[in-house]
Amino acid sequence: MTNQYQIQQFDSFGKTSTLTTDFEQLEVVKKNNTVGACQITLAGVQLIGVGYEVLENITFSIDWTDYKNAVFVGGQGEGLDRLIVTVVDELAVGRSLWGRSEIFEASRDSESVDALATVGRNFLGSKRELTRFNGNIINQPNFIFNENYFFGDVLNFSQPNITAVFNTPIIIQRLNNKGLGIVNNSIYFLKQINVDNDTLRTELILNDALCLLDQRIVGFALGTPQTEKEGHADDLIKQICRENLQADGREIPNLTIEKDLGLAPIIKIDNIAWRSVLAVCQEIAQASFEKGVPLYFDLIADINLGLRLKTFVGQRGNDRAGVVGVDSPYRAMINAVTLRIGGGREDVEVEFLQLNGEELAQKTANIVVSSNEAEVQSRSGRSGGVDPFEFALLDSEGVLIIDSEGIQIVDSEG
């Protein structure tokens, strides 16, 4: 059985959902320790509104890329003595169960709580979602430019019939002979919607669950135990997430964090106050890399919108070097995957991270699988060197693919 995909779109509170297989294109990009991206193209609905009958080439979009609804404003003072005021747009936060998105803004010239609160409100006003509406006016009798209307005139148009909420959750389901699974084990959250009224297409731009770490900052002052730490790198990531993702009023729903394991090197961190939790975790992972131990972290989702923060030390997945590699002098971990589905094809692009004791280097190969046959196009090697990576896949009937020399190079586990 070949992979079949369907999109499960929930409401912004995760209470109800709808399933659809009627999408034109789907592209999902996942990379270790980085926020993943997803783009879905669906059949759109006709935009309806007052004044639209005189327009053509209508497009409408809502963009939450830089959206924030909670700000910590820092005034005068240092460390624990610094005046901090938190301003939260409670109405905006309440539109989604995952709606809170934080940022820090410095205003050292402000001397009072009221002044800092004003700075915070003004700052949030500049971080709203961006709504864009475009169209070309159709010349028609009694409505001709420079005859019936002129440059600078005001025309009335109503809001189109599109409703969308920041961080609406979507799960991409994959069904094959192994059962139902979740693509990349992640929930995806809506960040942008684009509607083309002529082609009747709707484009959804989403980020995976790691974006939730980027929506929280280390909400503690310099010099506190929460901003100066020393310990095993994998445990530090979990500690920082517990303090900022499970704090009262700032918690991420349905989130659990695995227990401390102490598997990564001991490192020291400081000066992390008011910074993005994601950025701090990435720096901790990099520090572990520099001490010789690769460290990865992710939010693993389940079908019920549960999330579990997990760390991986050494490598993230299974060691398949003796299964997939053919007489390869190198060992490499899959570092990033791009999945494209559309037009009856399923294309996968894989990026490798070399881990054979030499300097870390990224390797790229392409694995292409059509919907009705297994087709392998995969080579990745050093320029001017040997071609160390070869891959094979199960065909649509689950039969092992054999290479040109009759050697079986993929086991029953894929």
The 8 nearest C-alpha neighbors of each residue, nearest first, counted from 0:
[[1, 395, 176, 175, 396, 2, 397, 3],
 [2, 0, 395, 175, 3, 370, 371, 176],
 [1, 3, 175, 174, 173, 4, 0, 370],
 [2, 4, 174, 173, 1, 175, 5, 172],
 [5, 3, 173, 172, 174, 2, 20, 6],
 [4, 6, 20, 172, 19, 171, 7, 18],
 [5, 7, 171, 19, 18, 170, 172, 8],
 [8, 6, 18, 170, 17, 169, 171, 16],
 [7, 9, 169, 16, 17, 6, 168, 18],
 [10, 8, 16, 13, 15, 168, 169, 11],
 [9, 11, 13, 12, 15, 16, 167, 14],
 [10, 12, 167, 95, 13, 96, 9, 168],
 [13, 11, 96, 10, 14, 95, 9, 167],
 [12, 14, 10, 9, 11, 15, 168, 16],
 [13, 15, 12, 10, 9, 16, 11, 303],
 [16, 14, 9, 10, 13, 17, 12, 8],
 [15, 17, 9, 8, 10, 7, 18, 14],
 [16, 18, 8, 7, 9, 19, 15, 6],
 [19, 17, 7, 6, 8, 5, 16, 20],
 [20, 18, 6, 21, 5, 7, 17, 22],
 [19, 21, 5, 22, 6, 4, 18, 3],
 [22, 20, 19, 23, 41, 42, 5, 6],
 [21, 23, 41, 24, 20, 40, 42, 39],
 [22, 24, 40, 41, 341, 21, 25, 42],
 [25, 23, 341, 40, 340, 22, 39, 26],
 [24, 26, 39, 340, 339, 38, 341, 40],
 [27, 25, 339, 38, 338, 37, 340, 39],
 [26, 28, 37, 338, 337, 36, 38, 339],
 [27, 29, 337, 36, 35, 336, 37, 338],
 [30, 28, 35, 336, 335, 337, 27, 36],
 [31, 29, 335, 33, 334, 35, 32, 336],
 [30, 32, 33, 334, 335, 295, 29, 296],
 [33, 31, 296, 295, 281, 30, 297, 34],
 [34, 32, 31, 30, 35, 209, 29, 281],
 [33, 35, 209, 210, 207, 206, 36, 32],
 [34, 36, 29, 207, 28, 206, 33, 30],
 [37, 35, 206, 28, 205, 27, 207, 34],
 [36, 38, 27, 205, 26, 204, 206, 28],
 [37, 39, 204, 26, 203, 25, 205, 27],
 [38, 40, 25, 203, 202, 24, 41, 26],
 [41, 39, 202, 24, 23, 201, 22, 203],
 [42, 40, 22, 201, 23, 200, 43, 202],
 [41, 43, 200, 201, 199, 22, 44, 40],
 [44, 42, 200, 199, 201, 41, 45, 194],
 [43, 45, 199, 46, 42, 200, 196, 201],
 [44, 46, 196, 47, 199, 43, 197, 160],
 [47, 45, 159, 160, 196, 44, 48, 161],
 [48, 46, 159, 160, 45, 51, 49, 158],
 [49, 47, 157, 159, 51, 50, 158, 46],
 [48, 50, 157, 156, 51, 47, 155, 52],
 [49, 51, 156, 52, 53, 48, 155, 157],
 [50, 52, 54, 53, 49, 48, 47, 156],
 [51, 53, 50, 54, 49, 55, 48, 137],
 [52, 54, 51, 137, 136, 50, 55, 138],
 [55, 53, 136, 51, 135, 137, 52, 134],
 [54, 56, 135, 57, 134, 136, 137, 53],
 [57, 55, 134, 197, 135, 58, 196, 54],
 [56, 58, 134, 196, 55, 133, 195, 54],
 [59, 57, 195, 133, 194, 132, 196, 134],
 [58, 60, 132, 194, 131, 193, 133, 195],
 [59, 61, 193, 131, 192, 130, 194, 62],
 [60, 62, 130, 192, 191, 129, 131, 128],
 [63, 61, 191, 129, 128, 64, 190, 60],
 [62, 64, 128, 66, 190, 65, 191, 129],
 [65, 63, 66, 62, 190, 191, 128, 129],
 [66, 64, 63, 126, 67, 128, 127, 62],
 [65, 67, 63, 126, 127, 128, 64, 68],
 [68, 66, 100, 126, 101, 69, 123, 65],
 [67, 69, 88, 100, 87, 123, 101, 99],
 [70, 68, 87, 101, 86, 67, 100, 88],
 [69, 71, 102, 86, 103, 101, 85, 72],
 [70, 72, 85, 103, 84, 104, 102, 73],
 [73, 71, 104, 84, 83, 105, 103, 70],
 [74, 72, 83, 105, 106, 82, 104, 71],
 [75, 73, 107, 106, 82, 109, 83, 105],
 [74, 76, 107, 81, 82, 110, 109, 108],
 [75, 77, 81, 80, 82, 74, 78, 107],
 [76, 78, 81, 80, 79, 75, 221, 82],
 [79, 77, 221, 220, 80, 81, 222, 76],
 [78, 80, 81, 220, 77, 221, 222, 223],
 [81, 79, 77, 78, 76, 82, 75, 220],
 [80, 82, 76, 77, 78, 79, 75, 83],
 [81, 83, 74, 75, 73, 76, 80, 84],
 [84, 82, 73, 72, 74, 81, 71, 85],
 [85, 83, 72, 71, 115, 116, 112, 86],
 [84, 86, 71, 70, 72, 87, 83, 69],
 [85, 87, 70, 119, 69, 116, 84, 71],
 [88, 86, 69, 89, 68, 70, 85, 92],
 [87, 89, 68, 91, 90, 92, 69, 86],
 [88, 90, 92, 91, 87, 93, 68, 69],
 [91, 89, 93, 92, 88, 94, 87, 68],
 [92, 90, 93, 88, 89, 94, 68, 98],
 [93, 91, 98, 99, 89, 90, 94, 88],
 [92, 94, 90, 91, 95, 89, 98, 96],
 [95, 93, 91, 92, 98, 90, 11, 96],
 [96, 94, 98, 11, 97, 93, 12, 92],
 [95, 97, 12, 98, 11, 93, 94, 252],
 [98, 96, 95, 99, 166, 251, 252, 11],
 [97, 99, 95, 92, 96, 166, 100, 94],
 [100, 98, 92, 97, 68, 101, 69, 214],
 [99, 101, 214, 67, 68, 69, 215, 98],
 [102, 100, 69, 215, 214, 70, 67, 216],
 [101, 103, 70, 71, 216, 69, 104, 67],
 [104, 102, 71, 70, 273, 72, 105, 101],
 [103, 105, 72, 71, 73, 106, 102, 70],
 [104, 106, 73, 72, 107, 74, 103, 71],
 [107, 105, 74, 108, 109, 73, 104, 72],
 [106, 108, 74, 75, 109, 105, 73, 110],
 [109, 107, 106, 110, 74, 75, 105, 115],
 [108, 110, 107, 74, 114, 106, 115, 111],
 [111, 109, 108, 75, 74, 114, 112, 107],
 [112, 110, 114, 113, 109, 115, 74, 82],
 [111, 113, 115, 114, 116, 84, 110, 82],
 [114, 112, 116, 111, 115, 117, 110, 118],
 [113, 115, 117, 111, 116, 112, 109, 118],
 [116, 114, 118, 112, 117, 113, 109, 119],
 [115, 117, 119, 113, 118, 114, 112, 120],
 [118, 116, 114, 120, 119, 115, 121, 113],
 [119, 117, 115, 121, 116, 120, 122, 114],
 [120, 118, 116, 122, 117, 121, 86, 72],
 [119, 121, 117, 123, 122, 118, 116, 124],
 [122, 120, 124, 118, 119, 123, 117, 125],
 [121, 123, 119, 124, 125, 120, 118, 126],
 [124, 122, 126, 120, 125, 121, 68, 119],
 [123, 125, 121, 122, 126, 127, 120, 119],
 [124, 126, 123, 122, 127, 121, 66, 67],
 [127, 125, 66, 123, 67, 124, 65, 128],
 [128, 126, 66, 125, 124, 129, 67, 123],
 [127, 129, 63, 62, 66, 130, 61, 126],
 [128, 130, 62, 61, 127, 131, 63, 60],
 [131, 129, 61, 60, 128, 62, 132, 59],
 [130, 132, 60, 59, 129, 61, 133, 58],
 [131, 133, 59, 58, 60, 130, 134, 57],
 [134, 132, 58, 57, 59, 131, 135, 56],
 [133, 135, 57, 56, 55, 54, 58, 136],
 [136, 134, 55, 54, 56, 137, 57, 133],
 [135, 137, 54, 53, 55, 138, 134, 144],
 [136, 138, 53, 54, 139, 135, 55, 143],
 [139, 137, 143, 142, 136, 140, 144, 53],
 [138, 140, 142, 143, 137, 141, 53, 136],
 [139, 141, 142, 143, 138, 147, 137, 146],
 [142, 140, 143, 139, 147, 146, 138, 148],
 [143, 141, 139, 147, 140, 138, 144, 148],
 [142, 144, 138, 147, 146, 139, 141, 145],
 [143, 145, 148, 146, 149, 147, 142, 138],
 [146, 144, 149, 148, 147, 143, 150, 142],
 [145, 147, 144, 143, 148, 149, 142, 141],
 [146, 148, 143, 142, 144, 145, 141, 149],
 [149, 147, 144, 145, 146, 152, 143, 142],
 [148, 150, 145, 152, 144, 151, 147, 146],
 [149, 151, 152, 148, 145, 144, 153, 147],
 [150, 152, 149, 153, 148, 154, 145, 144],
 [151, 153, 150, 149, 148, 154, 147, 155],
 [154, 152, 151, 155, 148, 150, 149, 156],
 [153, 155, 152, 156, 50, 148, 151, 157],
 [154, 156, 50, 153, 157, 49, 51, 48],
 [157, 155, 50, 49, 154, 48, 158, 51],
 [156, 158, 49, 48, 159, 155, 50, 51],
 [157, 159, 48, 160, 156, 161, 49, 47],
 [160, 158, 48, 47, 161, 46, 157, 59],
 [159, 161, 47, 46, 158, 162, 48, 45],
 [162, 160, 159, 163, 46, 158, 44, 194],
 [163, 161, 160, 164, 159, 61, 192, 158],
 [162, 164, 161, 165, 192, 167, 61, 189],
 [165, 163, 167, 166, 11, 162, 94, 95],
 [164, 166, 167, 189, 190, 63, 98, 163],
 [167, 165, 188, 189, 168, 98, 97, 164],
 [166, 168, 11, 189, 188, 165, 164, 10],
 [169, 167, 188, 187, 9, 166, 186, 8],
 [170, 168, 8, 187, 7, 186, 9, 188],
 [169, 171, 7, 186, 6, 187, 172, 8],
 [172, 170, 6, 182, 181, 5, 7, 169],
 [171, 173, 181, 5, 4, 180, 182, 6],
 [172, 174, 4, 180, 3, 179, 181, 2],
 [173, 175, 179, 3, 178, 2, 180, 4],
 [176, 174, 2, 177, 178, 0, 1, 3],
 [175, 177, 178, 0, 174, 1, 2, 397],
 [178, 176, 175, 179, 174, 180, 0, 2],
 [179, 177, 175, 176, 174, 180, 173, 2],
 [178, 180, 174, 173, 175, 172, 177, 181],
 [179, 181, 173, 172, 174, 182, 178, 184],
 [180, 182, 172, 184, 171, 173, 183, 185],
 [181, 183, 184, 171, 172, 173, 180, 185],
 [182, 184, 185, 181, 29, 299, 186, 171],
 [185, 183, 181, 300, 182, 299, 301, 186],
 [186, 184, 300, 183, 299, 208, 207, 187],
 [185, 187, 170, 208, 207, 169, 300, 168],
 [188, 186, 207, 169, 206, 168, 205, 208],
 [187, 189, 166, 168, 205, 206, 167, 169],
 [188, 190, 205, 166, 167, 165, 191, 204],
 [191, 189, 63, 205, 204, 64, 165, 62],
 [190, 192, 62, 204, 61, 63, 189, 203],
 [191, 193, 203, 61, 60, 202, 204, 62],
 [194, 192, 60, 202, 201, 59, 203, 191],
 [193, 195, 201, 59, 58, 200, 60, 196],
 [196, 194, 58, 200, 199, 197, 198, 57],
 [195, 197, 199, 57, 198, 58, 45, 46],
 [198, 196, 199, 195, 56, 57, 55, 200],
 [197, 199, 200, 196, 195, 43, 42, 194],
 [200, 198, 43, 196, 197, 195, 44, 42],
 [201, 199, 43, 42, 195, 198, 41, 194],
 [200, 202, 194, 43, 41, 193, 40, 42],
 [203, 201, 40, 193, 39, 192, 41, 194],
 [202, 204, 192, 39, 38, 191, 205, 40],
 [205, 203, 38, 191, 190, 37, 189, 192],
 [204, 206, 189, 37, 188, 190, 187, 36],
 [207, 205, 36, 187, 188, 35, 37, 210],
 [206, 208, 187, 35, 209, 186, 185, 210],
 [207, 209, 210, 186, 211, 187, 185, 298],
 [208, 210, 211, 34, 212, 207, 298, 297],
 [211, 209, 213, 208, 212, 34, 207, 206],
 [210, 212, 214, 209, 213, 208, 215, 251],
 [213, 211, 277, 210, 214, 276, 215, 209],
 [212, 214, 277, 210, 211, 215, 275, 276],
 [215, 213, 100, 211, 212, 101, 210, 216],
 [216, 214, 101, 213, 212, 276, 275, 100],
 [215, 217, 275, 276, 274, 273, 218, 101],
 [216, 218, 273, 272, 274, 219, 276, 243],
 [217, 219, 273, 216, 272, 243, 220, 71],
 [220, 218, 272, 217, 225, 273, 226, 221],
 [221, 219, 78, 272, 79, 223, 222, 218],
 [222, 220, 78, 272, 223, 226, 270, 219],
 [221, 223, 78, 220, 226, 227, 224, 79],
 [222, 224, 225, 226, 221, 220, 227, 219],
 [225, 223, 227, 226, 228, 222, 221, 219],
 [224, 226, 223, 227, 219, 228, 239, 242],
 [227, 225, 271, 223, 224, 272, 269, 221],
 [228, 226, 269, 224, 268, 225, 223, 222],
 [229, 227, 268, 267, 226, 269, 224, 230],
 [228, 230, 267, 266, 268, 265, 227, 231],
 [231, 229, 265, 266, 232, 235, 267, 228],
 [230, 232, 265, 261, 264, 263, 234, 233],
 [231, 233, 235, 263, 234, 265, 264, 266],
 [232, 234, 236, 235, 263, 231, 310, 261],
 [233, 235, 259, 237, 231, 236, 232, 261],
 [236, 234, 238, 232, 237, 233, 239, 231],
 [237, 235, 234, 239, 233, 238, 280, 240],
 [236, 238, 240, 234, 235, 239, 241, 256],
 [237, 239, 235, 241, 240, 236, 234, 242],
 [240, 238, 242, 236, 241, 237, 235, 243],
 [239, 241, 237, 244, 243, 238, 242, 236],
 [242, 240, 238, 245, 239, 244, 243, 237],
 [241, 243, 239, 240, 246, 245, 244, 238],
 [242, 244, 240, 246, 241, 245, 217, 239],
 [245, 243, 250, 240, 241, 251, 246, 242],
 [244, 246, 250, 241, 243, 242, 251, 249],
 [247, 245, 250, 249, 243, 244, 242, 248],
 [248, 246, 249, 250, 245, 244, 243, 242],
 [247, 249, 250, 246, 245, 251, 99, 244],
 [250, 248, 246, 247, 244, 245, 251, 243],
 [251, 249, 245, 244, 246, 248, 247, 252],
 [250, 252, 244, 254, 245, 97, 253, 249],
 [253, 251, 254, 250, 96, 97, 305, 306],
 [252, 254, 305, 306, 251, 255, 304, 307],
 [255, 253, 306, 252, 307, 251, 305, 256],
 [254, 256, 307, 306, 308, 257, 253, 305],
 [257, 255, 308, 307, 258, 237, 309, 254],
 [256, 258, 309, 308, 255, 259, 307, 237],
 [259, 257, 260, 256, 237, 234, 309, 255],
 [258, 260, 234, 261, 257, 237, 233, 238],
 [259, 261, 262, 258, 234, 233, 231, 263],
 [260, 262, 231, 263, 259, 234, 233, 232],
 [261, 263, 260, 233, 312, 231, 264, 232],
 [262, 264, 231, 232, 233, 261, 292, 312],
 [265, 263, 231, 232, 287, 266, 262, 290],
 [264, 266, 231, 230, 232, 263, 229, 267],
 [267, 265, 229, 230, 232, 231, 264, 268],
 [266, 268, 229, 228, 230, 269, 265, 227],
 [267, 269, 228, 227, 229, 266, 270, 271],
 [268, 270, 227, 271, 226, 228, 267, 272],
 [269, 271, 272, 226, 221, 227, 268, 222],
 [270, 272, 226, 269, 274, 273, 217, 279],
 [273, 271, 217, 221, 220, 274, 226, 219],
 [274, 272, 217, 218, 216, 103, 271, 219],
 [275, 273, 216, 217, 272, 271, 276, 279],
 [274, 276, 216, 278, 277, 213, 215, 217],
 [277, 275, 216, 279, 212, 278, 215, 217],
 [278, 276, 212, 213, 280, 275, 279, 281],
 [277, 279, 281, 275, 280, 276, 282, 274],
 [278, 280, 282, 276, 281, 277, 283, 275],
 [281, 279, 283, 277, 282, 278, 236, 276],
 [280, 282, 278, 284, 279, 283, 277, 285],
 [281, 283, 285, 279, 280, 284, 286, 278],
 [284, 282, 280, 286, 285, 281, 232, 279],
 [285, 283, 287, 281, 294, 282, 286, 280],
 [286, 284, 288, 282, 287, 283, 281, 289],
 [285, 287, 283, 289, 288, 284, 282, 290],
 [286, 288, 290, 284, 285, 289, 292, 264],
 [289, 287, 293, 285, 292, 291, 290, 286],
 [288, 290, 286, 287, 291, 285, 292, 293],
 [291, 289, 287, 288, 292, 286, 264, 293],
 [290, 292, 288, 289, 293, 287, 264, 286],
 [291, 293, 288, 287, 313, 290, 294, 263],
 [294, 292, 288, 313, 312, 287, 291, 314],
 [295, 293, 312, 284, 311, 287, 292, 313],
 [294, 296, 311, 310, 32, 312, 284, 31],
 [297, 295, 310, 309, 32, 311, 294, 308],
 [296, 298, 309, 308, 299, 310, 209, 32],
 [297, 299, 308, 307, 306, 208, 209, 309],
 [300, 298, 307, 306, 184, 185, 297, 308],
 [301, 299, 306, 185, 184, 305, 186, 304],
 [300, 302, 305, 303, 304, 306, 299, 184],
 [301, 303, 304, 300, 305, 181, 170, 180],
 [304, 302, 301, 305, 300, 13, 306, 253],
 [305, 303, 302, 301, 300, 306, 186, 253],
 [304, 306, 253, 301, 300, 303, 254, 307],
 [307, 305, 300, 254, 299, 298, 253, 255],
 [306, 308, 255, 299, 298, 256, 254, 309],
 [309, 307, 298, 256, 297, 257, 255, 299],
 [308, 310, 297, 296, 257, 307, 298, 256],
 [311, 309, 296, 295, 233, 297, 312, 308],
 [310, 312, 295, 315, 294, 296, 314, 313],
 [311, 313, 294, 314, 293, 295, 263, 310],
 [314, 312, 293, 292, 294, 311, 315, 295],
 [315, 313, 312, 316, 311, 293, 332, 294],
 [314, 316, 311, 312, 295, 313, 317, 332],
 [315, 317, 314, 318, 332, 311, 333, 319],
 [316, 318, 319, 315, 314, 320, 332, 333],
 [317, 319, 320, 316, 321, 314, 332, 322],
 [320, 318, 322, 321, 323, 317, 324, 316],
 [321, 319, 324, 322, 318, 323, 330, 331],
 [322, 320, 319, 324, 323, 325, 318, 326],
 [321, 323, 319, 320, 324, 408, 409, 410],
 [322, 324, 320, 408, 390, 319, 409, 321],
 [323, 325, 320, 327, 388, 321, 322, 389],
 [324, 326, 327, 389, 323, 388, 387, 408],
 [327, 325, 324, 328, 387, 321, 388, 329],
 [326, 328, 387, 325, 329, 324, 388, 330],
 [329, 327, 326, 387, 330, 355, 324, 325],
 [330, 328, 327, 355, 331, 387, 353, 354],
 [329, 331, 355, 354, 320, 353, 332, 328],
 [332, 330, 353, 354, 352, 351, 329, 333],
 [331, 333, 352, 351, 334, 353, 354, 330],
 [334, 332, 351, 335, 350, 352, 331, 349],
 [333, 335, 351, 352, 350, 31, 332, 30],
 [336, 334, 30, 350, 29, 333, 349, 31],
 [337, 335, 349, 29, 348, 28, 350, 338],
 [336, 338, 28, 348, 347, 27, 29, 349],
 [337, 339, 347, 27, 26, 346, 336, 28],
 [340, 338, 26, 346, 25, 345, 347, 337],
 [341, 339, 345, 25, 24, 344, 26, 346],
 [342, 340, 24, 343, 344, 23, 25, 339],
 [341, 343, 344, 340, 23, 24, 345, 370],
 [342, 344, 341, 370, 345, 369, 340, 371],
 [345, 343, 369, 370, 342, 341, 340, 346],
 [344, 346, 340, 369, 368, 339, 370, 347],
 [347, 345, 367, 339, 368, 338, 344, 340],
 [346, 348, 338, 366, 337, 367, 339, 349],
 [347, 349, 365, 337, 336, 366, 364, 338],
 [348, 350, 336, 364, 335, 365, 363, 347],
 [349, 351, 363, 335, 362, 334, 333, 336],
 [352, 350, 362, 333, 334, 361, 332, 363],
 [351, 353, 361, 332, 334, 331, 360, 333],
 [354, 352, 331, 360, 359, 355, 351, 361],
 [353, 355, 331, 356, 330, 352, 359, 332],
 [354, 356, 330, 329, 357, 353, 331, 359],
 [357, 355, 354, 358, 359, 353, 330, 329],
 [358, 356, 355, 359, 354, 353, 360, 329],
 [357, 359, 360, 356, 353, 354, 355, 361],
 [360, 358, 353, 357, 354, 352, 361, 356],
 [361, 359, 353, 352, 358, 362, 351, 354],
 [360, 362, 352, 351, 353, 350, 363, 359],
 [363, 361, 351, 350, 352, 379, 360, 364],
 [362, 364, 350, 351, 379, 349, 361, 365],
 [365, 363, 379, 377, 378, 349, 350, 348],
 [364, 366, 348, 377, 376, 349, 367, 347],
 [365, 367, 376, 347, 377, 375, 348, 368],
 [368, 366, 346, 347, 375, 374, 376, 365],
 [369, 367, 374, 373, 345, 346, 370, 366],
 [368, 370, 344, 345, 372, 371, 373, 367],
 [369, 371, 344, 343, 372, 345, 368, 1],
 [372, 370, 369, 395, 373, 1, 368, 344],
 [373, 371, 369, 370, 395, 394, 374, 368],
 [374, 372, 394, 368, 369, 375, 392, 395],
 [375, 373, 368, 367, 372, 376, 369, 366],
 [374, 376, 366, 367, 377, 391, 373, 368],
 [377, 375, 366, 365, 367, 374, 378, 364],
 [376, 378, 365, 366, 364, 375, 389, 390],
 [379, 377, 364, 388, 389, 386, 380, 376],
 [378, 380, 364, 388, 363, 386, 362, 387],
 [381, 379, 386, 387, 385, 382, 384, 378],
 [380, 382, 384, 383, 385, 386, 379, 362],
 [381, 383, 384, 380, 385, 386, 379, 362],
 [382, 384, 381, 385, 380, 386, 379, 387],
 [385, 383, 381, 382, 380, 386, 387, 379],
 [384, 386, 387, 380, 381, 383, 382, 379],
 [385, 387, 380, 388, 379, 378, 384, 381],
 [388, 386, 327, 380, 385, 329, 379, 328],
 [389, 387, 379, 324, 378, 386, 327, 390],
 [390, 388, 324, 378, 377, 325, 387, 323],
 [391, 389, 323, 377, 388, 392, 324, 375],
 [390, 392, 400, 409, 375, 408, 389, 393],
 [393, 391, 400, 394, 409, 373, 390, 413],
 [394, 392, 399, 397, 398, 400, 395, 413],
 [393, 395, 373, 397, 396, 398, 372, 392],
 [394, 396, 1, 0, 397, 372, 371, 393],
 [397, 395, 394, 398, 0, 393, 1, 399],
 [396, 398, 393, 394, 395, 399, 0, 176],
 [399, 397, 396, 393, 394, 400, 395, 411],
 [400, 398, 393, 401, 397, 409, 394, 392],
 [399, 401, 393, 392, 391, 398, 402, 407],
 [402, 400, 407, 405, 406, 399, 408, 403],
 [401, 403, 405, 404, 406, 407, 400, 408],
 [402, 404, 405, 401, 406, 407, 400, 408],
 [405, 403, 402, 406, 401, 407, 408, 400],
 [404, 406, 402, 401, 403, 407, 400, 408],
 [407, 405, 402, 404, 401, 408, 403, 400],
 [406, 408, 401, 409, 405, 402, 400, 399],
 [409, 407, 323, 322, 406, 391, 401, 410],
 [410, 408, 413, 407, 323, 322, 391, 399],
 [409, 411, 412, 413, 408, 322, 399, 407],
 [412, 410, 413, 409, 399, 397, 393, 398],
 [411, 413, 410, 409, 393, 322, 177, 319],
 [412, 411, 410, 409, 393, 392, 399, 391]]
